Amino acid sequence: MQAKIRDAQLQKVPYMLIVGDREVQAGTVAVRLRTGEDLGPMPLEALVRRILSEVAERR
């Protein structure tokens, strides 16, 4: 999995979502930013709201 994370960083993917067994059970996704910041697990709906907010700020 480290190789996939490194590849995503090199490709400048803005968000990396990691979904493992724990996240599936909790109904969350683990989120990392391109900068390496780990936002931790959050509900998918919260992530969507965050992304929509960031997009609205750029307009």
PDB file of N, H, CA, C and O in Angstrom:
ATOM      1  N   MET A   1       0.819  -1.187   0.000  1.00  0.00           N
ATOM      2  CA  MET A   1       0.000   0.000   0.000  1.00  0.00           C
ATOM      3  C   MET A   1       0.869   1.260   0.000  1.00  0.00           C
ATOM      4  O   MET A   1       0.461   2.279  -0.559  1.00  0.00           O
ATOM      5  N   GLN A   2       2.035   1.218   0.602  1.00  0.00           N
ATOM      6  H   GLN A   2       2.367   0.391   1.055  1.00  0.00           H
ATOM      7  CA  GLN A   2       2.919   2.383   0.622  1.00  0.00           C
ATOM      8  C   GLN A   2       3.277   2.840  -0.790  1.00  0.00           C
ATOM      9  O   GLN A   2       3.395   4.038  -1.047  1.00  0.00           O
ATOM     10  N   ALA A   3       3.449   1.892  -1.696  1.00  0.00           N
ATOM     11  H   ALA A   3       3.354   0.919  -1.488  1.00  0.00           H
ATOM     12  CA  ALA A   3       3.775   2.248  -3.082  1.00  0.00           C
ATOM     13  C   ALA A   3       2.621   3.004  -3.727  1.00  0.00           C
ATOM     14  O   ALA A   3       2.850   3.951  -4.480  1.00  0.00           O
ATOM     15  N   LYS A   4       1.394   2.604  -3.447  1.00  0.00           N
ATOM     16  H   LYS A   4       1.207   1.835  -2.836  1.00  0.00           H
ATOM     17  CA  LYS A   4       0.229   3.295  -4.011  1.00  0.00           C
ATOM     18  C   LYS A   4       0.125   4.713  -3.460  1.00  0.00           C
ATOM     19  O   LYS A   4      -0.202   5.646  -4.194  1.00  0.00           O
ATOM     20  N   ILE A   5       0.401   4.873  -2.180  1.00  0.00           N
ATOM     21  H   ILE A   5       0.666   4.116  -1.584  1.00  0.00           H
ATOM     22  CA  ILE A   5       0.367   6.206  -1.575  1.00  0.00           C
ATOM     23  C   ILE A   5       1.452   7.081  -2.187  1.00  0.00           C
ATOM     24  O   ILE A   5       1.196   8.238  -2.521  1.00  0.00           O
ATOM     25  N   ARG A   6       2.649   6.549  -2.336  1.00  0.00           N
ATOM     26  H   ARG A   6       2.856   5.609  -2.065  1.00  0.00           H
ATOM     27  CA  ARG A   6       3.755   7.297  -2.937  1.00  0.00           C
ATOM     28  C   ARG A   6       3.421   7.685  -4.380  1.00  0.00           C
ATOM     29  O   ARG A   6       3.679   8.815  -4.792  1.00  0.00           O
ATOM     30  N   ASP A   7       2.850   6.757  -5.145  1.00  0.00           N
ATOM     31  H   ASP A   7       2.641   5.838  -4.810  1.00  0.00           H
ATOM     32  CA  ASP A   7       2.468   7.052  -6.531  1.00  0.00           C
ATOM     33  C   ASP A   7       1.431   8.168  -6.584  1.00  0.00           C
ATOM     34  O   ASP A   7       1.515   9.055  -7.433  1.00  0.00           O
ATOM     35  N   ALA A   8       0.462   8.128  -5.686  1.00  0.00           N
ATOM     36  H   ALA A   8       0.395   7.408  -4.996  1.00  0.00           H
ATOM     37  CA  ALA A   8      -0.570   9.167  -5.652  1.00  0.00           C
ATOM     38  C   ALA A   8       0.052  10.525  -5.328  1.00  0.00           C
ATOM     39  O   ALA A   8      -0.340  11.537  -5.910  1.00  0.00           O
ATOM     40  N   GLN A   9       1.011  10.555  -4.411  1.00  0.00           N
ATOM     41  H   GLN A   9       1.329   9.733  -3.938  1.00  0.00           H
ATOM     42  CA  GLN A   9       1.685  11.811  -4.082  1.00  0.00           C
ATOM     43  C   GLN A   9       2.473  12.335  -5.277  1.00  0.00           C
ATOM     44  O   GLN A   9       2.461  13.537  -5.544  1.00  0.00           O
ATOM     45  N   LEU A  10       3.151  11.457  -5.993  1.00  0.00           N
ATOM     46  H   LEU A  10       3.161  10.481  -5.776  1.00  0.00           H
ATOM     47  CA  LEU A  10       3.916  11.876  -7.166  1.00  0.00           C
ATOM     48  C   LEU A  10       3.006  12.393  -8.273  1.00  0.00           C
ATOM     49  O   LEU A  10       3.391  13.287  -9.026  1.00  0.00           O
ATOM     50  N   GLN A  11       1.805  11.837  -8.376  1.00  0.00           N
ATOM     51  H   GLN A  11       1.492  11.111  -7.765  1.00  0.00           H
ATOM     52  CA  GLN A  11       0.846  12.267  -9.392  1.00  0.00           C
ATOM     53  C   GLN A  11       0.048  13.485  -8.937  1.00  0.00           C
ATOM     54  O   GLN A  11      -0.805  13.987  -9.668  1.00  0.00           O
ATOM     55  N   LYS A  12       0.332  13.955  -7.721  1.00  0.00           N
ATOM     56  H   LYS A  12       1.025  13.547  -7.127  1.00  0.00           H
ATOM     57  CA  LYS A  12      -0.325  15.132  -7.135  1.00  0.00           C
ATOM     58  C   LYS A  12      -1.835  14.962  -7.017  1.00  0.00           C
ATOM     59  O   LYS A  12      -2.601  15.886  -7.288  1.00  0.00           O
ATOM     60  N   VAL A  13      -2.243  13.777  -6.611  1.00  0.00           N
ATOM     61  H   VAL A  13      -1.621  13.027  -6.391  1.00  0.00           H
ATOM     62  CA  VAL A  13      -3.654  13.510  -6.343  1.00  0.00           C
ATOM     63  C   VAL A  13      -4.018  14.288  -5.077  1.00  0.00           C
ATOM     64  O   VAL A  13      -3.362  14.106  -4.051  1.00  0.00           O
ATOM     65  N   PRO A  14      -5.048  15.152  -5.111  1.00  0.00           N
ATOM     66  CA  PRO A  14      -5.333  16.012  -3.964  1.00  0.00           C
ATOM     67  C   PRO A  14      -5.768  15.253  -2.702  1.00  0.00           C
ATOM     68  O   PRO A  14      -5.391  15.632  -1.593  1.00  0.00           O
ATOM     69  N   TYR A  15      -6.544  14.203  -2.861  1.00  0.00           N
ATOM     70  H   TYR A  15      -6.851  13.894  -3.761  1.00  0.00           H
ATOM     71  CA  TYR A  15      -7.026  13.429  -1.717  1.00  0.00           C
ATOM     72  C   TYR A  15      -6.757  11.953  -1.951  1.00  0.00           C
ATOM     73  O   TYR A  15      -6.952  11.437  -3.052  1.00  0.00           O
ATOM     74  N   MET A  16      -6.309  11.286  -0.903  1.00  0.00           N
ATOM     75  H   MET A  16      -6.151  11.705  -0.009  1.00  0.00           H
ATOM     76  CA  MET A  16      -6.172   9.830  -0.946  1.00  0.00           C
ATOM     77  C   MET A  16      -7.145   9.269   0.078  1.00  0.00           C
ATOM     78  O   MET A  16      -7.114   9.649   1.248  1.00  0.00           O
ATOM     79  N   LEU A  17      -7.998   8.375  -0.360  1.00  0.00           N
ATOM     80  H   LEU A  17      -8.023   8.066  -1.311  1.00  0.00           H
ATOM     81  CA  LEU A  17      -8.976   7.747   0.528  1.00  0.00           C
ATOM     82  C   LEU A  17      -8.563   6.310   0.750  1.00  0.00           C
ATOM     83  O   LEU A  17      -8.353   5.555  -0.199  1.00  0.00           O
ATOM     84  N   ILE A  18      -8.448   5.943   2.008  1.00  0.00           N
ATOM     85  H   ILE A  18      -8.618   6.557   2.779  1.00  0.00           H
ATOM     86  CA  ILE A  18      -8.073   4.583   2.357  1.00  0.00           C
ATOM     87  C   ILE A  18      -9.263   3.948   3.055  1.00  0.00           C
ATOM     88  O   ILE A  18      -9.781   4.479   4.037  1.00  0.00           O
ATOM     89  N   VAL A  19      -9.689   2.810   2.538  1.00  0.00           N
ATOM     90  H   VAL A  19      -9.269   2.378   1.740  1.00  0.00           H
ATOM     91  CA  VAL A  19     -10.834   2.106   3.116  1.00  0.00           C
ATOM     92  C   VAL A  19     -10.417   0.675   3.405  1.00  0.00           C
ATOM     93  O   VAL A  19     -10.250  -0.138   2.496  1.00  0.00           O
ATOM     94  N   GLY A  20     -10.254   0.390   4.669  1.00  0.00           N
ATOM     95  H   GLY A  20     -10.389   1.051   5.407  1.00  0.00           H
ATOM     96  CA  GLY A  20      -9.918  -0.959   5.112  1.00  0.00           C
ATOM     97  C   GLY A  20     -11.072  -1.541   5.909  1.00  0.00           C
ATOM     98  O   GLY A  20     -12.164  -0.973   5.946  1.00  0.00           O
ATOM     99  N   ASP A  21     -10.825  -2.665   6.539  1.00  0.00           N
ATOM    100  H   ASP A  21      -9.939  -3.126   6.509  1.00  0.00           H
ATOM    101  CA  ASP A  21     -11.877  -3.323   7.318  1.00  0.00           C
ATOM    102  C   ASP A  21     -12.428  -2.419   8.418  1.00  0.00           C
ATOM    103  O   ASP A  21     -13.640  -2.360   8.623  1.00  0.00           O
ATOM    104  N   ARG A  22     -11.542  -1.713   9.128  1.00  0.00           N
ATOM    105  H   ARG A  22     -10.557  -1.761   8.962  1.00  0.00           H
ATOM    106  CA  ARG A  22     -11.993  -0.826  10.214  1.00  0.00           C
ATOM    107  C   ARG A  22     -12.899   0.281   9.689  1.00  0.00           C
ATOM    108  O   ARG A  22     -13.923   0.601  10.294  1.00  0.00           O
ATOM    109  N   GLU A  23     -12.511   0.859   8.561  1.00  0.00           N
ATOM    110  H   GLU A  23     -11.679   0.600   8.070  1.00  0.00           H
ATOM    111  CA  GLU A  23     -13.317   1.941   7.999  1.00  0.00           C
ATOM    112  C   GLU A  23     -14.673   1.427   7.524  1.00  0.00           C
ATOM    113  O   GLU A  23     -15.690   2.098   7.697  1.00  0.00           O
ATOM    114  N   VAL A  24     -14.687   0.250   6.932  1.00  0.00           N
ATOM    115  H   VAL A  24     -13.861  -0.295   6.791  1.00  0.00           H
ATOM    116  CA  VAL A  24     -15.955  -0.330   6.470  1.00  0.00           C
ATOM    117  C   VAL A  24     -16.881  -0.539   7.659  1.00  0.00           C
ATOM    118  O   VAL A  24     -18.060  -0.189   7.598  1.00  0.00           O
ATOM    119  N   GLN A  25     -16.357  -1.107   8.742  1.00  0.00           N
ATOM    120  H   GLN A  25     -15.399  -1.392   8.792  1.00  0.00           H
ATOM    121  CA  GLN A  25     -17.183  -1.354   9.928  1.00  0.00           C
ATOM    122  C   GLN A  25     -17.695  -0.056  10.534  1.00  0.00           C
ATOM    123  O   GLN A  25     -18.828   0.005  11.011  1.00  0.00           O
ATOM    124  N   ALA A  26     -16.861   0.985  10.518  1.00  0.00           N
ATOM    125  H   ALA A  26     -15.940   0.935  10.130  1.00  0.00           H
ATOM    126  CA  ALA A  26     -17.242   2.258  11.126  1.00  0.00           C
ATOM    127  C   ALA A  26     -18.032   3.152  10.173  1.00  0.00           C
ATOM    128  O   ALA A  26     -18.587   4.165  10.598  1.00  0.00           O
ATOM    129  N   GLY A  27     -18.088   2.792   8.897  1.00  0.00           N
ATOM    130  H   GLY A  27     -17.636   1.969   8.552  1.00  0.00           H
ATOM    131  CA  GLY A  27     -18.784   3.621   7.915  1.00  0.00           C
ATOM    132  C   GLY A  27     -18.032   4.912   7.614  1.00  0.00           C
ATOM    133  O   GLY A  27     -18.646   5.952   7.376  1.00  0.00           O
ATOM    134  N   THR A  28     -16.694   4.847   7.625  1.00  0.00           N
ATOM    135  H   THR A  28     -16.195   4.002   7.818  1.00  0.00           H
ATOM    136  CA  THR A  28     -15.868   6.028   7.388  1.00  0.00           C
ATOM    137  C   THR A  28     -14.841   5.749   6.295  1.00  0.00           C
ATOM    138  O   THR A  28     -14.729   4.629   5.798  1.00  0.00           O
ATOM    139  N   VAL A  29     -14.100   6.784   5.933  1.00  0.00           N
ATOM    140  H   VAL A  29     -14.191   7.695   6.337  1.00  0.00           H
ATOM    141  CA  VAL A  29     -12.944   6.650   5.049  1.00  0.00           C
ATOM    142  C   VAL A  29     -11.782   7.375   5.717  1.00  0.00           C
ATOM    143  O   VAL A  29     -11.983   8.427   6.325  1.00  0.00           O
ATOM    144  N   ALA A  30     -10.584   6.838   5.617  1.00  0.00           N
ATOM    145  H   ALA A  30     -10.421   5.983   5.124  1.00  0.00           H
ATOM    146  CA  ALA A  30      -9.390   7.516   6.124  1.00  0.00           C
ATOM    147  C   ALA A  30      -8.893   8.432   5.015  1.00  0.00           C
ATOM    148  O   ALA A  30      -8.773   8.014   3.863  1.00  0.00           O
ATOM    149  N   VAL A  31      -8.605   9.676   5.362  1.00  0.00           N
ATOM    150  H   VAL A  31      -8.702  10.016   6.298  1.00  0.00           H
ATOM    151  CA  VAL A  31      -8.285  10.682   4.355  1.00  0.00           C
ATOM    152  C   VAL A  31      -6.884  11.242   4.592  1.00  0.00           C
ATOM    153  O   VAL A  31      -6.519  11.596   5.713  1.00  0.00           O
ATOM    154  N   ARG A  32      -6.114  11.312   3.513  1.00  0.00           N
ATOM    155  H   ARG A  32      -6.411  11.024   2.602  1.00  0.00           H
ATOM    156  CA  ARG A  32      -4.808  11.968   3.519  1.00  0.00           C
ATOM    157  C   ARG A  32      -4.794  12.990   2.400  1.00  0.00           C
ATOM    158  O   ARG A  32      -5.329  12.758   1.316  1.00  0.00           O
ATOM    159  N   LEU A  33      -4.176  14.117   2.681  1.00  0.00           N
ATOM    160  H   LEU A  33      -3.741  14.306   3.561  1.00  0.00           H
ATOM    161  CA  LEU A  33      -4.034  15.153   1.668  1.00  0.00           C
ATOM    162  C   LEU A  33      -2.738  14.961   0.904  1.00  0.00           C
ATOM    163  O   LEU A  33      -1.835  14.257   1.356  1.00  0.00           O
ATOM    164  N   ARG A  34      -2.655  15.589  -0.249  1.00  0.00           N
ATOM    165  H   ARG A  34      -3.389  16.161  -0.616  1.00  0.00           H
ATOM    166  CA  ARG A  34      -1.450  15.521  -1.075  1.00  0.00           C
ATOM    167  C   ARG A  34      -0.234  16.010  -0.301  1.00  0.00           C
ATOM    168  O   ARG A  34       0.881  15.540  -0.528  1.00  0.00           O
ATOM    169  N   THR A  35      -0.445  16.948   0.609  1.00  0.00           N
ATOM    170  H   THR A  35      -1.350  17.329   0.794  1.00  0.00           H
ATOM    171  CA  THR A  35       0.648  17.521   1.399  1.00  0.00           C
ATOM    172  C   THR A  35       1.197  16.542   2.425  1.00  0.00           C
ATOM    173  O   THR A  35       2.227  16.804   3.045  1.00  0.00           O
ATOM    174  N   GLY A  36       0.513  15.414   2.606  1.00  0.00           N
ATOM    175  H   GLY A  36      -0.324  15.202   2.102  1.00  0.00           H
ATOM    176  CA  GLY A  36       0.937  14.430   3.594  1.00  0.00           C
ATOM    177  C   GLY A  36       0.149  14.520   4.881  1.00  0.00           C
ATOM    178  O   GLY A  36       0.269  13.655   5.748  1.00  0.00           O
ATOM    179  N   GLU A  37      -0.660  15.566   5.015  1.00  0.00           N
ATOM    180  H   GLU A  37      -0.757  16.269   4.310  1.00  0.00           H
ATOM    181  CA  GLU A  37      -1.477  15.727   6.221  1.00  0.00           C
ATOM    182  C   GLU A  37      -2.502  14.601   6.296  1.00  0.00           C
ATOM    183  O   GLU A  37      -3.184  14.300   5.316  1.00  0.00           O
ATOM    184  N   ASP A  38      -2.598  13.992   7.458  1.00  0.00           N
ATOM    185  H   ASP A  38      -2.044  14.236   8.254  1.00  0.00           H
ATOM    186  CA  ASP A  38      -3.534  12.893   7.683  1.00  0.00           C
ATOM    187  C   ASP A  38      -4.757  13.449   8.394  1.00  0.00           C
ATOM    188  O   ASP A  38      -4.670  13.859   9.551  1.00  0.00           O
ATOM    189  N   LEU A  39      -5.895  13.466   7.712  1.00  0.00           N
ATOM    190  H   LEU A  39      -5.966  13.133   6.771  1.00  0.00           H
ATOM    191  CA  LEU A  39      -7.126  13.969   8.313  1.00  0.00           C
ATOM    192  C   LEU A  39      -7.816  12.912   9.158  1.00  0.00           C
ATOM    193  O   LEU A  39      -8.759  13.209   9.893  1.00  0.00           O
ATOM    194  N   GLY A  40      -7.344  11.685   9.052  1.00  0.00           N
ATOM    195  H   GLY A  40      -6.578  11.444   8.455  1.00  0.00           H
ATOM    196  CA  GLY A  40      -7.921  10.602   9.844  1.00  0.00           C
ATOM    197  C   GLY A  40      -9.237  10.118   9.267  1.00  0.00           C
ATOM    198  O   GLY A  40      -9.635  10.516   8.172  1.00  0.00           O
ATOM    199  N   PRO A  41      -9.910   9.255  10.016  1.00  0.00           N
ATOM    200  CA  PRO A  41     -11.181   8.724   9.524  1.00  0.00           C
ATOM    201  C   PRO A  41     -12.290   9.760   9.642  1.00  0.00           C
ATOM    202  O   PRO A  41     -12.369  10.496  10.626  1.00  0.00           O
ATOM    203  N   MET A  42     -13.139   9.806   8.634  1.00  0.00           N
ATOM    204  H   MET A  42     -13.075   9.208   7.835  1.00  0.00           H
ATOM    205  CA  MET A  42     -14.306  10.690   8.671  1.00  0.00           C
ATOM    206  C   MET A  42     -15.407  10.073   7.836  1.00  0.00           C
ATOM    207  O   MET A  42     -15.139   9.319   6.901  1.00  0.00           O
ATOM    208  N   PRO A  43     -16.652  10.392   8.174  1.00  0.00           N
ATOM    209  CA  PRO A  43     -17.758   9.899   7.348  1.00  0.00           C
ATOM    210  C   PRO A  43     -17.628  10.448   5.927  1.00  0.00           C
ATOM    211  O   PRO A  43     -17.179  11.576   5.729  1.00  0.00           O
ATOM    212  N   LEU A  44     -18.015   9.657   4.964  1.00  0.00           N
ATOM    213  H   LEU A  44     -18.380   8.740   5.126  1.00  0.00           H
ATOM    214  CA  LEU A  44     -17.912  10.066   3.561  1.00  0.00           C
ATOM    215  C   LEU A  44     -18.669  11.370   3.315  1.00  0.00           C
ATOM    216  O   LEU A  44     -18.210  12.219   2.552  1.00  0.00           O
ATOM    217  N   GLU A  45     -19.820  11.532   3.954  1.00  0.00           N
ATOM    218  H   GLU A  45     -20.194  10.842   4.573  1.00  0.00           H
ATOM    219  CA  GLU A  45     -20.617  12.751   3.775  1.00  0.00           C
ATOM    220  C   GLU A  45     -19.837  13.986   4.222  1.00  0.00           C
ATOM    221  O   GLU A  45     -19.918  15.034   3.581  1.00  0.00           O
ATOM    222  N   ALA A  46     -19.081  13.872   5.316  1.00  0.00           N
ATOM    223  H   ALA A  46     -19.015  13.021   5.837  1.00  0.00           H
ATOM    224  CA  ALA A  46     -18.280  14.997   5.807  1.00  0.00           C
ATOM    225  C   ALA A  46     -17.179  15.342   4.812  1.00  0.00           C
ATOM    226  O   ALA A  46     -16.881  16.517   4.597  1.00  0.00           O
ATOM    227  N   LEU A  47     -16.585  14.340   4.214  1.00  0.00           N
ATOM    228  H   LEU A  47     -16.828  13.386   4.388  1.00  0.00           H
ATOM    229  CA  LEU A  47     -15.546  14.579   3.212  1.00  0.00           C
ATOM    230  C   LEU A  47     -16.131  15.280   1.990  1.00  0.00           C
ATOM    231  O   LEU A  47     -15.526  16.212   1.460  1.00  0.00           O
ATOM    232  N   VAL A  48     -17.285  14.846   1.549  1.00  0.00           N
ATOM    233  H   VAL A  48     -17.777  14.090   1.980  1.00  0.00           H
ATOM    234  CA  VAL A  48     -17.934  15.478   0.392  1.00  0.00           C
ATOM    235  C   VAL A  48     -18.228  16.944   0.700  1.00  0.00           C
ATOM    236  O   VAL A  48     -17.998  17.807  -0.146  1.00  0.00           O
ATOM    237  N   ARG A  49     -18.737  17.239   1.909  1.00  0.00           N
ATOM    238  H   ARG A  49     -18.924  16.537   2.596  1.00  0.00           H
ATOM    239  CA  ARG A  49     -19.007  18.631   2.290  1.00  0.00           C
ATOM    240  C   ARG A  49     -17.719  19.456   2.278  1.00  0.00           C
ATOM    241  O   ARG A  49     -17.714  20.600   1.824  1.00  0.00           O
ATOM    242  N   ARG A  50     -16.633  18.872   2.777  1.00  0.00           N
ATOM    243  H   ARG A  50     -16.637  17.943   3.146  1.00  0.00           H
ATOM    244  CA  ARG A  50     -15.344  19.582   2.805  1.00  0.00           C
ATOM    245  C   ARG A  50     -14.875  19.909   1.389  1.00  0.00           C
ATOM    246  O   ARG A  50     -14.442  21.029   1.119  1.00  0.00           O
ATOM    247  N   ILE A  51     -14.961  18.937   0.491  1.00  0.00           N
ATOM    248  H   ILE A  51     -15.312  18.027   0.710  1.00  0.00           H
ATOM    249  CA  ILE A  51     -14.518  19.150  -0.888  1.00  0.00           C
ATOM    250  C   ILE A  51     -15.391  20.197  -1.574  1.00  0.00           C
ATOM    251  O   ILE A  51     -14.875  21.079  -2.259  1.00  0.00           O
ATOM    252  N   LEU A  52     -16.705  20.108  -1.396  1.00  0.00           N
ATOM    253  H   LEU A  52     -17.125  19.391  -0.839  1.00  0.00           H
ATOM    254  CA  LEU A  52     -17.605  21.094  -2.001  1.00  0.00           C
ATOM    255  C   LEU A  52     -17.314  22.494  -1.477  1.00  0.00           C
ATOM    256  O   LEU A  52     -17.367  23.465  -2.232  1.00  0.00           O
ATOM    257  N   SER A  53     -17.011  22.601  -0.200  1.00  0.00           N
ATOM    258  H   SER A  53     -16.968  21.812   0.414  1.00  0.00           H
ATOM    259  CA  SER A  53     -16.669  23.893   0.394  1.00  0.00           C
ATOM    260  C   SER A  53     -15.385  24.448  -0.215  1.00  0.00           C
ATOM    261  O   SER A  53     -15.310  25.637  -0.524  1.00  0.00           O
ATOM    262  N   GLU A  54     -14.384  23.604  -0.389  1.00  0.00           N
ATOM    263  H   GLU A  54     -14.445  22.638  -0.138  1.00  0.00           H
ATOM    264  CA  GLU A  54     -13.125  24.048  -0.991  1.00  0.00           C
ATOM    265  C   GLU A  54     -13.329  24.490  -2.437  1.00  0.00           C
ATOM    266  O   GLU A  54     -12.736  25.476  -2.875  1.00  0.00           O
ATOM    267  N   VAL A  55     -14.158  23.773  -3.172  1.00  0.00           N
ATOM    268  H   VAL A  55     -14.641  22.972  -2.816  1.00  0.00           H
ATOM    269  CA  VAL A  55     -14.439  24.140  -4.563  1.00  0.00           C
ATOM    270  C   VAL A  55     -15.159  25.486  -4.610  1.00  0.00           C
ATOM    271  O   VAL A  55     -14.841  26.331  -5.447  1.00  0.00           O
ATOM    272  N   ALA A  56     -16.128  25.689  -3.715  1.00  0.00           N
ATOM    273  H   ALA A  56     -16.387  25.003  -3.035  1.00  0.00           H
ATOM    274  CA  ALA A  56     -16.876  26.948  -3.687  1.00  0.00           C
ATOM    275  C   ALA A  56     -15.963  28.124  -3.343  1.00  0.00           C
ATOM    276  O   ALA A  56     -16.148  29.219  -3.873  1.00  0.00           O
ATOM    277  N   GLU A  57     -14.986  27.914  -2.468  1.00  0.00           N
ATOM    278  H   GLU A  57     -14.836  27.024  -2.037  1.00  0.00           H
ATOM    279  CA  GLU A  57     -14.054  28.983  -2.095  1.00  0.00           C
ATOM    280  C   GLU A  57     -13.178  29.398  -3.266  1.00  0.00           C
ATOM    281  O   GLU A  57     -12.772  30.557  -3.349  1.00  0.00           O
ATOM    282  N   ARG A  58     -12.882  28.484  -4.160  1.00  0.00           N
ATOM    283  H   ARG A  58     -13.211  27.542  -4.092  1.00  0.00           H
ATOM    284  CA  ARG A  58     -12.007  28.785  -5.301  1.00  0.00           C
ATOM    285  C   ARG A  58     -12.723  29.560  -6.395  1.00  0.00           C
ATOM    286  O   ARG A  58     -12.073  30.159  -7.251  1.00  0.00           O
ATOM    287  N   ARG A  59     -14.033  29.560  -6.383  1.00  0.00           N
ATOM    288  H   ARG A  59     -14.562  29.074  -5.687  1.00  0.00           H
ATOM    289  CA  ARG A  59     -14.801  30.238  -7.445  1.00  0.00           C
ATOM    290  C   ARG A  59     -14.989  31.682  -7.157  1.00  0.00           C
ATOM    291  O   ARG A  59     -15.610  32.394  -7.946  1.00  0.00           O
TER     292      ARG A  59
END
